Amino acid sequence: MPGVNRATQLKAQRRVEQGLAEMVGLVRGVIADGDVSTEEAERLSDWAKENPEIATRYPANLLARRLERIFMDGRADKRERQRLASMLSQLAENPSGFGGGYPLATDLPLSDPPPDIVFEGQTFVFGGEMAYGPLHACEREVRERGGICERTVNRRTDYVVIGAIAASDWSQAEFGGLIDEVIQYGERGVPIAVITEEHWADALA
């Protein structure tokens, strides 16, 4: 019955919201001293594994994927923990969108509606810092799916992926020039899709 279905949906939504709030509280506790120890990273990883329903929702999904990649070799080295600390700081400050990047969709020239993502034979350029992990890890995901990665925008570019850890004033960020190039190519009739890291990461599943 419609009423029962609606109640079930609301109950599920509350569970997710409570779970995300729990995650944010855990993140804020970990990053309170500005550093992330191996034990703290492991605690976050355990939480993600114990809460799969929450770990598939944005932004928890990006954190879960980052932790999964960090512990692929069974350890979290200093560089990985420093990168994780940067990500957690952004998440603690703005749980709904890393660094305030995505809420600026009216200013950031994202493709609307977001396009379907095809990897095979398509060229990707990443801009900004990716919550998913280091640039080489993101590029590896694309190549494993038959895609091509380049570091600069050109006529071959199909997608520009904007990292979730983005400066709130994107035009002053280091990838501001990259966005300008996308706009210029568009004015010359070369369409390039600009997508969020969240949209890109969802296509990996």
Backbone as JSON Lines, residues from 0, in Angstrom:
{"i":0,"aa":"M","n":[0.84,-1.2,0.0],"ca":[0.0,0.0,0.0],"c":[0.88,1.25,0.0]}
{"i":1,"aa":"P","n":[0.42,2.33,-0.67],"ca":[1.22,3.54,-0.77],"c":[1.67,4.08,0.57]}
{"i":2,"aa":"G","n":[0.74,4.08,1.57],"ca":[1.11,4.62,2.88],"c":[2.22,3.85,3.53]}
{"i":3,"aa":"V","n":[2.15,2.52,3.41],"ca":[3.18,1.65,3.99],"c":[4.51,1.86,3.3]}
{"i":4,"aa":"N","n":[4.49,1.95,1.95],"ca":[5.72,2.16,1.2],"c":[6.37,3.47,1.57]}
{"i":5,"aa":"R","n":[5.55,4.52,1.72],"ca":[6.07,5.83,2.09],"c":[6.71,5.78,3.47]}
{"i":6,"aa":"A","n":[6.07,5.09,4.39],"ca":[6.62,4.98,5.74],"c":[7.94,4.23,5.73]}
{"i":7,"aa":"T","n":[8.02,3.18,4.9],"ca":[9.26,2.41,4.79],"c":[10.38,3.27,4.21]}
{"i":8,"aa":"Q","n":[10.04,4.08,3.21],"ca":[11.03,4.96,2.6],"c":[11.55,5.99,3.6]}
{"i":9,"aa":"L","n":[10.63,6.55,4.38],"ca":[11.02,7.56,5.37],"c":[11.9,6.94,6.46]}
{"i":10,"aa":"K","n":[11.57,5.71,6.84],"ca":[12.37,5.03,7.85],"c":[13.78,4.76,7.33]}
{"i":11,"aa":"A","n":[13.86,4.33,6.07],"ca":[15.17,4.08,5.47],"c":[15.97,5.37,5.34]}
{"i":12,"aa":"Q","n":[15.28,6.44,4.97],"ca":[15.94,7.74,4.84],"c":[16.5,8.21,6.18]}
{"i":13,"aa":"R","n":[15.73,8.0,7.25],"ca":[16.2,8.39,8.58],"c":[17.43,7.59,8.98]}
{"i":14,"aa":"R","n":[17.44,6.3,8.65],"ca":[18.61,5.47,8.97],"c":[19.86,6.0,8.27]}
{"i":15,"aa":"V","n":[19.69,6.36,6.99],"ca":[20.82,6.89,6.23],"c":[21.31,8.21,6.83]}
{"i":16,"aa":"E","n":[20.37,9.1,7.13],"ca":[20.72,10.4,7.7],"c":[21.43,10.24,9.04]}
{"i":17,"aa":"Q","n":[20.93,9.32,9.86],"ca":[21.57,9.07,11.15],"c":[22.96,8.47,10.97]}
{"i":18,"aa":"G","n":[23.07,7.58,9.99],"ca":[24.37,6.98,9.71],"c":[25.39,7.99,9.22]}
{"i":19,"aa":"L","n":[24.95,8.88,8.33],"ca":[25.86,9.92,7.83],"c":[26.26,10.85,8.95]}
{"i":20,"aa":"A","n":[25.31,11.18,9.85],"ca":[25.63,12.04,11.0],"c":[26.65,11.36,11.91]}
{"i":21,"aa":"E","n":[26.5,10.04,12.07],"ca":[27.46,9.28,12.88],"c":[28.84,9.33,12.23]}
{"i":22,"aa":"M","n":[28.88,9.19,10.91],"ca":[30.14,9.23,10.2],"c":[30.83,10.59,10.37]}
{"i":23,"aa":"V","n":[30.05,11.66,10.23],"ca":[30.61,13.0,10.36],"c":[31.17,13.2,11.78]}
{"i":24,"aa":"G","n":[30.43,12.71,12.78],"ca":[30.92,12.81,14.14],"c":[32.23,12.07,14.33]}
{"i":25,"aa":"L","n":[32.31,10.88,13.74],"ca":[33.54,10.08,13.82],"c":[34.69,10.8,13.13]}
{"i":26,"aa":"V","n":[34.41,11.36,11.95],"ca":[35.42,12.09,11.18],"c":[35.93,13.28,11.98]}
{"i":27,"aa":"R","n":[35.04,14.04,12.58],"ca":[35.44,15.22,13.35],"c":[36.28,14.84,14.56]}
{"i":28,"aa":"G","n":[35.96,13.69,15.17],"ca":[36.77,13.23,16.28],"c":[38.17,12.85,15.85]}
{"i":29,"aa":"V","n":[38.27,12.19,14.69],"ca":[39.57,11.76,14.18],"c":[40.45,12.94,13.82]}
{"i":30,"aa":"I","n":[39.86,13.95,13.19],"ca":[40.65,15.06,12.65],"c":[40.81,16.2,13.66]}
{"i":31,"aa":"A","n":[40.29,16.04,14.86],"ca":[40.31,17.12,15.86],"c":[41.72,17.64,16.13]}
{"i":32,"aa":"D","n":[42.71,16.74,16.11],"ca":[44.09,17.17,16.37],"c":[44.85,17.49,15.1]}
{"i":33,"aa":"G","n":[44.15,17.45,13.94],"ca":[44.78,17.81,12.67],"c":[45.62,16.71,12.06]}
{"i":34,"aa":"D","n":[45.63,15.55,12.67],"ca":[46.44,14.45,12.17],"c":[45.61,13.18,12.15]}
{"i":35,"aa":"V","n":[46.05,12.19,11.38],"ca":[45.35,10.9,11.32],"c":[46.38,9.8,11.55]}
{"i":36,"aa":"S","n":[46.19,9.04,12.61],"ca":[47.08,7.92,12.89],"c":[46.61,6.69,12.11]}
{"i":37,"aa":"T","n":[47.47,5.7,12.07],"ca":[47.1,4.45,11.41],"c":[45.89,3.83,12.09]}
{"i":38,"aa":"E","n":[45.87,3.88,13.42],"ca":[44.75,3.3,14.17],"c":[43.45,4.03,13.85]}
{"i":39,"aa":"E","n":[43.51,5.34,13.71],"ca":[42.3,6.11,13.39],"c":[41.8,5.79,11.98]}
{"i":40,"aa":"A","n":[42.75,5.66,11.06],"ca":[42.37,5.3,9.69],"c":[41.72,3.91,9.67]}
{"i":41,"aa":"E","n":[42.26,3.0,10.45],"ca":[41.69,1.65,10.53],"c":[40.29,1.69,11.13]}
{"i":42,"aa":"R","n":[40.09,2.56,12.12],"ca":[38.77,2.67,12.74],"c":[37.74,3.17,11.73]}
{"i":43,"aa":"L","n":[38.13,4.13,10.92],"ca":[37.23,4.63,9.87],"c":[36.94,3.53,8.85]}
{"i":44,"aa":"S","n":[37.96,2.78,8.5],"ca":[37.79,1.7,7.53],"c":[36.84,0.64,8.07]}
{"i":45,"aa":"D","n":[37.0,0.3,9.36],"ca":[36.12,-0.69,9.98],"c":[34.67,-0.18,9.99]}
{"i":46,"aa":"W","n":[34.5,1.11,10.27],"ca":[33.15,1.68,10.3],"c":[32.5,1.54,8.92]}
{"i":47,"aa":"A","n":[33.24,1.84,7.87],"ca":[32.7,1.76,6.51],"c":[32.28,0.32,6.18]}
{"i":48,"aa":"K","n":[33.08,-0.66,6.61],"ca":[32.76,-2.06,6.34],"c":[31.54,-2.51,7.14]}
{"i":49,"aa":"E","n":[31.39,-1.96,8.34],"ca":[30.28,-2.36,9.21],"c":[28.98,-1.65,8.85]}
{"i":50,"aa":"N","n":[29.07,-0.61,8.02],"ca":[27.89,0.17,7.64],"c":[27.79,0.3,6.13]}
{"i":51,"aa":"P","n":[27.64,-0.83,5.43],"ca":[27.64,-0.8,3.96],"c":[26.52,0.04,3.36]}
{"i":52,"aa":"E","n":[25.37,0.1,4.03],"ca":[24.26,0.89,3.49],"c":[24.62,2.38,3.46]}
{"i":53,"aa":"I","n":[25.35,2.83,4.48],"ca":[25.75,4.24,4.54],"c":[26.95,4.49,3.64]}
{"i":54,"aa":"A","n":[27.85,3.52,3.59],"ca":[29.1,3.69,2.85],"c":[28.9,3.76,1.34]}
{"i":55,"aa":"T","n":[27.69,3.49,0.87],"ca":[27.42,3.61,-0.57],"c":[26.79,4.96,-0.91]}
{"i":56,"aa":"R","n":[26.55,5.8,0.09],"ca":[25.91,7.09,-0.13],"c":[26.96,8.2,-0.12]}
{"i":57,"aa":"Y","n":[26.74,9.2,-0.97],"ca":[27.63,10.35,-0.99],"c":[27.42,11.18,0.26]}
{"i":58,"aa":"P","n":[28.48,11.7,0.91],"ca":[29.89,11.58,0.52],"c":[30.62,10.4,1.16]}
{"i":59,"aa":"A","n":[29.88,9.56,1.93],"ca":[30.53,8.43,2.58],"c":[31.16,7.47,1.58]}
{"i":60,"aa":"N","n":[30.57,7.4,0.35],"ca":[31.1,6.47,-0.64],"c":[32.52,6.85,-1.07]}
{"i":61,"aa":"L","n":[32.77,8.16,-1.16],"ca":[34.12,8.6,-1.55],"c":[35.12,8.28,-0.44]}
{"i":62,"aa":"L","n":[34.7,8.47,0.8],"ca":[35.58,8.15,1.92],"c":[35.85,6.65,1.97]}
{"i":63,"aa":"A","n":[34.81,5.85,1.78],"ca":[34.98,4.39,1.82],"c":[35.92,3.91,0.73]}
{"i":64,"aa":"R","n":[35.79,4.49,-0.47],"ca":[36.67,4.08,-1.56],"c":[38.11,4.51,-1.3]}
{"i":65,"aa":"R","n":[38.28,5.7,-0.73],"ca":[39.64,6.15,-0.4],"c":[40.27,5.18,0.61]}
{"i":66,"aa":"L","n":[39.54,4.83,1.64],"ca":[40.07,3.93,2.66],"c":[40.37,2.55,2.09]}
{"i":67,"aa":"E","n":[39.5,2.08,1.2],"ca":[39.73,0.79,0.58],"c":[41.03,0.78,-0.2]}
{"i":68,"aa":"R","n":[41.29,1.85,-0.93],"ca":[42.53,1.93,-1.71],"c":[43.74,2.04,-0.79]}
{"i":69,"aa":"I","n":[43.61,2.8,0.29],"ca":[44.73,2.97,1.21],"c":[45.16,1.62,1.78]}
{"i":70,"aa":"F","n":[44.19,0.79,2.16],"ca":[44.5,-0.47,2.84],"c":[44.61,-1.67,1.91]}
{"i":71,"aa":"M","n":[44.69,-1.41,0.6],"ca":[44.87,-2.52,-0.34],"c":[46.16,-3.28,-0.06]}
{"i":72,"aa":"D","n":[47.17,-2.55,0.43],"ca":[48.44,-3.21,0.76],"c":[48.55,-3.52,2.24]}
{"i":73,"aa":"G","n":[47.46,-3.34,2.98],"ca":[47.44,-3.69,4.39],"c":[48.02,-2.66,5.33]}
{"i":74,"aa":"R","n":[48.37,-1.48,4.81],"ca":[48.96,-0.45,5.66],"c":[48.61,0.93,5.15]}
{"i":75,"aa":"A","n":[48.77,1.92,6.02],"ca":[48.54,3.31,5.65],"c":[49.82,4.09,5.92]}
{"i":76,"aa":"D","n":[50.55,4.44,4.86],"ca":[51.82,5.14,5.07],"c":[51.57,6.62,5.36]}
{"i":77,"aa":"K","n":[52.64,7.33,5.67],"ca":[52.52,8.71,6.1],"c":[51.87,9.59,5.04]}
{"i":78,"aa":"R","n":[52.27,9.42,3.78],"ca":[51.71,10.23,2.7],"c":[50.21,9.97,2.54]}
{"i":79,"aa":"E","n":[49.82,8.71,2.62],"ca":[48.4,8.36,2.5],"c":[47.6,8.96,3.65]}
{"i":80,"aa":"R","n":[48.18,8.94,4.84],"ca":[47.47,9.49,6.0],"c":[47.37,11.01,5.92]}
{"i":81,"aa":"Q","n":[48.37,11.65,5.34],"ca":[48.32,13.11,5.16],"c":[47.22,13.48,4.16]}
{"i":82,"aa":"R","n":[47.14,12.74,3.08],"ca":[46.08,12.98,2.09],"c":[44.7,12.72,2.7]}
{"i":83,"aa":"L","n":[44.62,11.67,3.49],"ca":[43.36,11.35,4.15],"c":[42.97,12.46,5.11]}
{"i":84,"aa":"A","n":[43.93,13.02,5.83],"ca":[43.66,14.1,6.77],"c":[43.09,15.31,6.05]}
{"i":85,"aa":"S","n":[43.63,15.61,4.86],"ca":[43.11,16.73,4.07],"c":[41.66,16.5,3.69]}
{"i":86,"aa":"M","n":[41.37,15.28,3.27],"ca":[40.01,14.94,2.88],"c":[39.06,15.03,4.07]}
{"i":87,"aa":"L","n":[39.49,14.51,5.22],"ca":[38.63,14.52,6.41],"c":[38.36,15.93,6.9]}
{"i":88,"aa":"S","n":[39.36,16.8,6.78],"ca":[39.18,18.2,7.19],"c":[38.09,18.86,6.35]}
{"i":89,"aa":"Q","n":[38.12,18.61,5.05],"ca":[37.1,19.16,4.16],"c":[35.73,18.6,4.51]}
{"i":90,"aa":"L","n":[35.68,17.31,4.76],"ca":[34.4,16.67,5.07],"c":[33.85,17.15,6.4]}
{"i":91,"aa":"A","n":[34.71,17.34,7.38],"ca":[34.27,17.8,8.7],"c":[33.68,19.21,8.62]}
{"i":92,"aa":"E","n":[34.24,20.04,7.74],"ca":[33.78,21.41,7.61],"c":[32.48,21.51,6.84]}
{"i":93,"aa":"N","n":[32.31,20.64,5.83],"ca":[31.13,20.73,4.98],"c":[30.69,19.33,4.57]}
{"i":94,"aa":"P","n":[29.92,18.65,5.42],"ca":[29.54,17.26,5.15],"c":[28.74,17.07,3.87]}
{"i":95,"aa":"S","n":[28.01,18.09,3.42],"ca":[27.14,17.91,2.26],"c":[27.87,18.04,0.93]}
{"i":96,"aa":"G","n":[29.09,18.57,0.97],"ca":[29.84,18.72,-0.28],"c":[31.24,19.19,0.02]}
{"i":97,"aa":"F","n":[32.25,18.39,-0.3],"ca":[33.62,18.71,0.04],"c":[33.99,20.11,-0.42]}
{"i":98,"aa":"G","n":[34.43,20.93,0.53],"ca":[34.95,22.24,0.19],"c":[33.93,23.18,-0.4]}
{"i":99,"aa":"G","n":[32.66,22.79,-0.39],"ca":[31.65,23.67,-0.97],"c":[31.67,23.68,-2.48]}
{"i":100,"aa":"G","n":[32.39,22.73,-3.11],"ca":[32.51,22.77,-4.56],"c":[31.2,22.53,-5.3]}
{"i":101,"aa":"Y","n":[30.47,21.48,-4.93],"ca":[29.28,21.13,-5.69],"c":[28.13,22.11,-5.54]}
{"i":102,"aa":"P","n":[27.9,22.71,-4.34],"ca":[26.81,23.67,-4.24],"c":[26.98,24.88,-5.16]}
{"i":103,"aa":"L","n":[28.16,25.05,-5.73],"ca":[28.39,26.18,-6.62],"c":[28.08,25.83,-8.07]}
{"i":104,"aa":"A","n":[27.17,24.88,-8.28],"ca":[26.86,24.43,-9.64],"c":[26.35,25.55,-10.52]}
{"i":105,"aa":"T","n":[25.76,26.59,-9.91],"ca":[25.28,27.7,-10.72],"c":[26.44,28.51,-11.28]}
{"i":106,"aa":"D","n":[27.59,28.44,-10.62],"ca":[28.78,29.17,-11.08],"c":[29.72,28.26,-11.87]}
{"i":107,"aa":"L","n":[29.87,27.02,-11.37],"ca":[30.75,26.08,-12.04],"c":[30.03,25.52,-13.26]}
{"i":108,"aa":"P","n":[30.64,25.57,-14.44],"ca":[29.94,25.16,-15.67],"c":[29.85,23.65,-15.83]}
{"i":109,"aa":"L","n":[29.13,23.01,-14.91],"ca":[28.91,21.56,-15.01],"c":[27.91,21.27,-16.12]}
{"i":110,"aa":"S","n":[28.08,20.14,-16.78],"ca":[27.13,19.73,-17.82],"c":[25.8,19.41,-17.17]}
{"i":111,"aa":"D","n":[24.74,19.96,-17.71],"ca":[23.41,19.78,-17.14],"c":[22.43,19.42,-18.25]}
{"i":112,"aa":"P","n":[21.82,18.21,-18.17],"ca":[21.98,17.21,-17.11],"c":[23.32,16.47,-17.23]}
{"i":113,"aa":"P","n":[23.77,15.86,-16.13],"ca":[25.03,15.11,-16.2],"c":[24.93,14.02,-17.26]}
{"i":114,"aa":"P","n":[25.93,13.9,-18.11],"ca":[25.85,12.91,-19.2],"c":[26.11,11.49,-18.72]}
{"i":115,"aa":"D","n":[25.65,10.53,-19.5],"ca":[26.05,9.14,-19.25],"c":[27.55,9.06,-19.5]}
{"i":116,"aa":"I","n":[28.22,8.27,-18.68],"ca":[29.68,8.18,-18.81],"c":[30.06,6.88,-19.51]}
{"i":117,"aa":"V","n":[30.79,7.03,-20.6],"ca":[31.33,5.89,-21.35],"c":[32.85,5.95,-21.2]}
{"i":118,"aa":"F","n":[33.47,4.86,-20.81],"ca":[34.92,4.85,-20.62],"c":[35.67,4.42,-21.87]}
{"i":119,"aa":"E","n":[35.19,3.39,-22.53],"ca":[35.89,2.82,-23.68],"c":[36.17,3.86,-24.75]}
{"i":120,"aa":"G","n":[37.46,4.11,-25.0],"ca":[37.87,5.01,-26.06],"c":[37.68,6.49,-25.79]}
{"i":121,"aa":"Q","n":[37.22,6.84,-24.58],"ca":[36.97,8.24,-24.24],"c":[38.13,8.83,-23.45]}
{"i":122,"aa":"T","n":[38.34,10.13,-23.62],"ca":[39.48,10.8,-22.99],"c":[39.02,11.63,-21.8]}
{"i":123,"aa":"F","n":[39.71,11.44,-20.66],"ca":[39.38,12.1,-19.4],"c":[40.53,13.0,-18.95]}
{"i":124,"aa":"V","n":[40.17,14.16,-18.38],"ca":[41.12,15.05,-17.74],"c":[40.58,15.35,-16.34]}
{"i":125,"aa":"F","n":[41.42,15.2,-15.33],"ca":[41.0,15.46,-13.95],"c":[41.49,16.83,-13.5]}
{"i":126,"aa":"G","n":[40.61,17.56,-12.79],"ca":[40.96,18.87,-12.29],"c":[40.65,18.99,-10.81]}
{"i":127,"aa":"G","n":[41.55,19.58,-10.04],"ca":[41.34,19.71,-8.61],"c":[41.8,18.46,-7.88]}
{"i":128,"aa":"E","n":[41.65,18.45,-6.56],"ca":[42.07,17.3,-5.76],"c":[40.92,16.31,-5.64]}
{"i":129,"aa":"M","n":[41.2,15.06,-5.94],"ca":[40.17,14.03,-5.94],"c":[40.06,13.38,-4.57]}
{"i":130,"aa":"A","n":[38.84,13.29,-4.06],"ca":[38.61,12.6,-2.8],"c":[38.87,11.1,-2.95]}
{"i":131,"aa":"Y","n":[38.66,10.57,-4.16],"ca":[38.83,9.14,-4.42],"c":[40.24,8.67,-4.11]}
{"i":132,"aa":"G","n":[41.2,9.53,-4.38],"ca":[42.59,9.16,-4.15],"c":[43.51,9.97,-5.03]}
{"i":133,"aa":"P","n":[44.81,9.65,-5.03],"ca":[45.77,10.36,-5.87],"c":[45.4,10.29,-7.35]}
{"i":134,"aa":"L","n":[45.89,11.24,-8.1],"ca":[45.56,11.32,-9.52],"c":[45.87,10.02,-10.26]}
{"i":135,"aa":"H","n":[47.02,9.41,-9.96],"ca":[47.38,8.18,-10.69],"c":[46.38,7.06,-10.43]}
{"i":136,"aa":"A","n":[45.78,7.04,-9.23],"ca":[44.78,6.01,-8.92],"c":[43.51,6.24,-9.72]}
{"i":137,"aa":"C","n":[43.11,7.5,-9.86],"ca":[41.92,7.82,-10.65],"c":[42.15,7.5,-12.12]}
{"i":138,"aa":"E","n":[43.33,7.84,-12.61],"ca":[43.64,7.55,-14.02],"c":[43.7,6.05,-14.28]}
{"i":139,"aa":"R","n":[44.17,5.3,-13.31],"ca":[44.22,3.84,-13.47],"c":[42.82,3.26,-13.62]}
{"i":140,"aa":"E","n":[41.86,3.79,-12.85],"ca":[40.48,3.32,-12.95],"c":[39.93,3.53,-14.37]}
{"i":141,"aa":"V","n":[40.27,4.68,-14.95],"ca":[39.81,4.98,-16.31],"c":[40.46,4.04,-17.32]}
{"i":142,"aa":"R","n":[41.76,3.85,-17.21],"ca":[42.48,3.01,-18.18],"c":[42.04,1.56,-18.09]}
{"i":143,"aa":"E","n":[41.75,1.09,-16.87],"ca":[41.31,-0.3,-16.72],"c":[39.97,-0.53,-17.4]}
{"i":144,"aa":"R","n":[39.23,0.55,-17.66],"ca":[37.92,0.44,-18.32],"c":[37.98,0.83,-19.78]}
{"i":145,"aa":"G","n":[39.2,0.93,-20.3],"ca":[39.37,1.2,-21.73],"c":[39.43,2.67,-22.1]}
{"i":146,"aa":"G","n":[39.49,3.55,-21.08],"ca":[39.54,4.97,-21.35],"c":[40.96,5.49,-21.48]}
{"i":147,"aa":"I","n":[41.07,6.76,-21.81],"ca":[42.36,7.42,-22.02],"c":[42.43,8.61,-21.05]}
{"i":148,"aa":"C","n":[43.59,8.86,-20.49],"ca":[43.77,10.0,-19.58],"c":[44.84,10.93,-20.11]}
{"i":149,"aa":"E","n":[44.56,12.21,-20.05],"ca":[45.54,13.22,-20.41],"c":[45.54,14.29,-19.32]}
{"i":150,"aa":"R","n":[46.58,15.1,-19.28],"ca":[46.73,16.08,-18.22],"c":[46.26,17.47,-18.64]}
{"i":151,"aa":"T","n":[46.04,17.68,-19.95],"ca":[45.58,18.98,-20.43],"c":[44.37,18.81,-21.33]}
{"i":152,"aa":"V","n":[43.56,19.84,-21.4],"ca":[42.36,19.83,-22.24],"c":[42.74,20.11,-23.69]}
{"i":153,"aa":"N","n":[42.15,19.35,-24.6],"ca":[42.37,19.58,-26.03],"c":[41.15,19.08,-26.79]}
{"i":154,"aa":"R","n":[41.24,19.05,-28.11],"ca":[40.08,18.64,-28.92],"c":[39.7,17.19,-28.72]}
{"i":155,"aa":"R","n":[40.61,16.39,-28.18],"ca":[40.29,14.97,-27.95],"c":[39.54,14.75,-26.64]}
{"i":156,"aa":"T","n":[39.52,15.75,-25.78],"ca":[38.94,15.59,-24.44],"c":[37.43,15.37,-24.52]}
{"i":157,"aa":"D","n":[36.97,14.34,-23.82],"ca":[35.53,14.05,-23.75],"c":[34.94,14.47,-22.41]}
{"i":158,"aa":"Y","n":[35.69,14.24,-21.32],"ca":[35.19,14.55,-19.98],"c":[36.27,15.28,-19.17]}
{"i":159,"aa":"V","n":[35.85,16.3,-18.45],"ca":[36.68,16.92,-17.43],"c":[36.02,16.62,-16.09]}
{"i":160,"aa":"V","n":[36.75,15.98,-15.19],"ca":[36.21,15.57,-13.89],"c":[36.72,16.55,-12.83]}
{"i":161,"aa":"I","n":[35.79,17.21,-12.14],"ca":[36.16,18.17,-11.11],"c":[36.23,17.46,-9.77]}
{"i":162,"aa":"G","n":[37.4,17.49,-9.13],"ca":[37.6,16.82,-7.85],"c":[36.67,17.32,-6.77]}
{"i":163,"aa":"A","n":[36.27,16.39,-5.89],"ca":[35.34,16.75,-4.82],"c":[35.96,17.7,-3.81]}
{"i":164,"aa":"I","n":[37.27,17.61,-3.61],"ca":[37.93,18.53,-2.69],"c":[38.32,19.76,-3.49]}
{"i":165,"aa":"A","n":[37.34,20.65,-3.64],"ca":[37.52,21.81,-4.51],"c":[37.48,23.1,-3.72]}
{"i":166,"aa":"A","n":[38.22,24.08,-4.17],"ca":[38.16,25.39,-3.53],"c":[36.8,26.0,-3.79]}
{"i":167,"aa":"S","n":[36.27,26.72,-2.8],"ca":[34.94,27.31,-2.96],"c":[34.94,28.35,-4.07]}
{"i":168,"aa":"D","n":[36.04,29.06,-4.25],"ca":[36.14,30.0,-5.36],"c":[36.92,29.31,-6.47]}
{"i":169,"aa":"W","n":[36.21,28.53,-7.27],"ca":[36.88,27.68,-8.25],"c":[37.67,28.49,-9.26]}
{"i":170,"aa":"S","n":[37.22,29.72,-9.57],"ca":[37.9,30.5,-10.6],"c":[39.31,30.89,-10.16]}
{"i":171,"aa":"Q","n":[39.57,30.89,-8.85],"ca":[40.9,31.21,-8.35],"c":[41.73,29.97,-8.07]}
{"i":172,"aa":"A","n":[41.1,28.81,-8.17],"ca":[41.82,27.57,-7.93],"c":[42.71,27.25,-9.12]}
{"i":173,"aa":"E","n":[43.61,26.29,-8.93],"ca":[44.58,25.99,-9.99],"c":[43.91,25.39,-11.21]}
{"i":174,"aa":"F","n":[42.7,24.83,-11.06],"ca":[42.03,24.27,-12.23],"c":[41.1,25.29,-12.88]}
{"i":175,"aa":"G","n":[41.12,26.55,-12.4],"ca":[40.3,27.58,-13.02],"c":[40.66,27.78,-14.48]}
{"i":176,"aa":"G","n":[41.97,27.71,-14.79],"ca":[42.42,27.85,-16.17],"c":[41.93,26.7,-17.03]}
{"i":177,"aa":"L","n":[41.86,25.52,-16.44],"ca":[41.36,24.36,-17.18],"c":[39.9,24.57,-17.57]}
{"i":178,"aa":"I","n":[39.09,25.1,-16.65],"ca":[37.68,25.37,-16.95],"c":[37.57,26.42,-18.04]}
{"i":179,"aa":"D","n":[38.43,27.42,-17.99],"ca":[38.42,28.45,-19.04],"c":[38.65,27.82,-20.41]}
{"i":180,"aa":"E","n":[39.57,26.86,-20.47],"ca":[39.86,26.2,-21.74],"c":[38.65,25.41,-22.23]}
{"i":181,"aa":"V","n":[37.95,24.75,-21.31],"ca":[36.74,24.01,-21.68],"c":[35.72,24.95,-22.3]}
{"i":182,"aa":"I","n":[35.54,26.1,-21.67],"ca":[34.57,27.08,-22.17],"c":[34.98,27.57,-23.56]}
{"i":183,"aa":"Q","n":[36.26,27.83,-23.75],"ca":[36.74,28.31,-25.04],"c":[36.53,27.26,-26.13]}
{"i":184,"aa":"Y","n":[36.79,26.0,-25.81],"ca":[36.55,24.93,-26.8],"c":[35.07,24.84,-27.13]}
{"i":185,"aa":"G","n":[34.23,25.0,-26.11],"ca":[32.79,24.97,-26.35],"c":[32.34,26.07,-27.29]}
{"i":186,"aa":"E","n":[32.93,27.24,-27.13],"ca":[32.59,28.36,-28.01],"c":[33.02,28.11,-29.45]}
{"i":187,"aa":"R","n":[34.01,27.21,-29.62],"ca":[34.48,26.87,-30.96],"c":[33.8,25.62,-31.5]}
{"i":188,"aa":"G","n":[32.77,25.17,-30.79],"ca":[32.0,24.02,-31.27],"c":[32.57,22.68,-30.9]}
{"i":189,"aa":"V","n":[33.46,22.63,-29.89],"ca":[34.02,21.37,-29.42],"c":[33.43,21.07,-28.05]}
{"i":190,"aa":"P","n":[32.41,20.21,-27.99],"ca":[31.74,19.95,-26.71],"c":[32.58,19.07,-25.79]}
{"i":191,"aa":"I","n":[32.76,19.52,-24.55],"ca":[33.48,18.77,-23.53],"c":[32.59,18.71,-22.29]}
{"i":192,"aa":"A","n":[32.29,17.52,-21.82],"ca":[31.44,17.37,-20.64],"c":[32.24,17.67,-19.37]}
{"i":193,"aa":"V","n":[31.68,18.5,-18.5],"ca":[32.29,18.8,-17.21],"c":[31.43,18.13,-16.14]}
{"i":194,"aa":"I","n":[32.02,17.21,-15.41],"ca":[31.26,16.42,-14.44],"c":[31.91,16.46,-13.07]}
{"i":195,"aa":"T","n":[31.13,16.15,-12.04],"ca":[31.66,16.08,-10.68],"c":[32.34,14.74,-10.44]}
{"i":196,"aa":"E","n":[33.21,14.72,-9.47],"ca":[33.84,13.46,-9.09],"c":[32.79,12.45,-8.63]}
{"i":197,"aa":"E","n":[31.75,12.92,-7.95],"ca":[30.7,12.02,-7.49],"c":[30.08,11.28,-8.67]}
{"i":198,"aa":"H","n":[29.77,12.02,-9.74],"ca":[29.15,11.4,-10.92],"c":[30.12,10.4,-11.56]}
{"i":199,"aa":"W","n":[31.38,10.77,-11.63],"ca":[32.41,9.88,-12.19],"c":[32.55,8.62,-11.34]}
{"i":200,"aa":"A","n":[32.6,8.8,-10.02],"ca":[32.79,7.66,-9.13],"c":[31.6,6.7,-9.19]}
{"i":201,"aa":"D","n":[30.4,7.23,-9.33],"ca":[29.21,6.37,-9.44],"c":[29.29,5.48,-10.66]}
{"i":202,"aa":"A","n":[29.92,5.98,-11.73],"ca":[30.02,5.2,-12.98],"c":[31.03,4.06,-12.87]}
{"i":203,"aa":"L","n":[31.85,4.06,-11.83],"ca":[32.85,3.0,-11.66],"c":[32.21,1.71,-11.16]}
{"i":204,"aa":"A","n":[31.06,1.84,-10.52],"ca":[30.42,0.67,-9.91],"c":[30.03,-0.35,-10.97]}
